[in-house]
């Protein structure tokens, strides 16, 4: 029985923990939240932060593990690569994962290798950013360099709110650094989705259309992703080419990726993020429905150095989506109303809070109320419904009726 160390035991990581046990492996989880739901499915749990590289290395060495898995977690991706590299386990290069996991380093990598990249620069303090703010073309994005789930991300078009947004970004940064970057107007849907490389070659990809809320809280948190991708095939081919070029330059090996890509009106490709890990929020599960490809199992096999060469491209069949049930206001959760027009599309639905519990407004993907997998009969039905979810789903909060979008 092979020993796998899983970095994290959150709701998003339960599927990989269960899958590893089903595959006959001995599963050990670690993170700093002992009540995370995934730990109950592991053989052992250790209260060690997944971002503390040296502590995880010490734990992994003492346990004599055969592989380490970072699933659906940006912060833990460098730790997994660092520990694997130190112990001689299968992994992507630590230095490359560090570049992919820090927005300022990734922007510098893209610029240095002639990719399309918005003008961007990293800072430690508001005063540093204020001194150079007017050199940027407005509007600009303010982002923590190392957060995920759109936490601390905002768009501004004047210096008036810079300090407020910098403080918000820094509050979500572990290394206390942020970037300012010029905003790229999107052509069509923002592109998300997952992919997988074997020996450095991108052998599987499943691009998604990402859908965003009309929100005064944080309109940059994707609340839904849908498959298949609505972009023309020529654009998807360009996306794949640019991803492969990045993987080659970074000397990536075998493993999963999560994508965050924008396309401008000239059909130029901007690689905003390539996460060296699977997508969260049930992306791999929806992709499995759409293609039959189980990326969870391939992620486990890759971590153990097992042969993944049978993984090949499969185009999605049907029309599938994931949707985050959410509230745009904080309050006491009272339940969810589903219109009969959306009920017929629901394949899976899980609430993550109970009636009577407090919920927060959606400032990041971590504050979702629940999650659904949906199936549709056509592309038009899927895109029309997902772009107007206020018509079909309402999350009830005490003292207010909050509509989803």
Order of alpha helices (4+ residues) and beta strands (2+ residues): beta-alpha-beta-beta-alpha-beta-alpha-alpha-alpha-beta-alpha-beta-beta-alpha-beta-beta-beta-beta-alpha-beta-beta-alpha-alpha-beta-beta-alpha-beta-beta-beta-alpha-beta-beta
